[in-house]
Amino acid sequence: MSQTIQGMSPREFVAALLRDVVLGGVEDVEQAVSTYFAPGYEQYVDGNTLDHTEFARHVHAVREILDRGEVEVREALFDGTTLADIHTVRARKTDGSHVELEVHMFAEIDHDGRVRRVRELTRLVTGDQADHSLGHVR
């Protein structure tokens, strides 16, 4: 029997989270963040640390930079508490340029299905060198 998160497969959960939170599928940032992330959320990305409040600021900033995008979840595994995933984000920025990031993520999932902690590394596939900071911009 496979493990689910909020009633979704690990792959579906990652895709929904990124679509709703980062790409603006849920318009209200605070609602999107509270649906998927626990109140004490911490994120460690590319050597930068974001708490729950900083993460919400990060989401606002990313949404201002990106015009539209898509996510490809390449791998996703969940053992009941830890979610491991590799995904690619391809997006068009508001200035018309394009960016592609590959993300390797490990996430701790709370008993209620929300993300408590993330450790991730991003790799800029295409885009300006400054786009590498999209993983932690605020």
Long-range contacts (C-beta under 8 A, 24 or more apart in sequence): 3-78, 3-79, 3-80, 4-78, 5-78, 5-83, 5-109, 5-113, 6-113, 9-76, 10-76, 10-77, 10-78, 10-83, 10-85, 11-73, 11-76, 13-76, 13-78, 13-83, 14-71, 14-73, 14-76, 14-83, 14-85, 14-87, 14-105, 15-71, 15-73, 15-87, 17-115, 18-71, 18-87, 18-89, 19-71, 21-59, 22-59, 22-62, 22-63, 22-66, 22-69, 22-89, 23-66, 23-68, 23-69, 23-70, 23-71, 23-91, 24-63, 29-56, 29-59, 29-60, 29-63, 30-56, 32-59, 33-59, 35-114, 36-114, 36-115, 37-114, 37-115, 38-110, 38-112, 38-114, 38-115, 38-116, 40-116, 41-114, 41-115, 41-116, 41-117, 41-118, 42-116, 42-117, 42-118, 43-117, 43-118, 43-120, 43-136, 44-117, 44-118, 44-119, 44-120, 45-118, 45-119, 45-120, 45-121, 45-122, 45-135, 45-136, 46-120, 46-121, 46-122, 46-132, 46-135, 46-136, 48-135, 48-136, 50-136, 50-138, 54-138, 57-138, 58-136, 58-137, 58-138, 61-137, 61-138, 62-134, 62-137, 64-94, 65-93, 65-94, 65-134, 65-137, 66-91, 66-92, 66-93, 66-94, 66-99, 67-91, 67-92, 67-93, 67-94, 67-96, 68-92, 78-109, 81-108, 81-109, 82-106, 82-107, 82-108, 82-109, 83-107, 83-108, 83-109, 83-115, 88-125, 93-131, 97-127, 97-128, 98-126, 98-127, 99-124, 99-126, 99-127, 99-128, 99-131, 99-134, 100-124, 100-125, 100-126, 100-127, 101-125, 101-127, 101-131, 101-132, 101-134, 101-135, 103-135
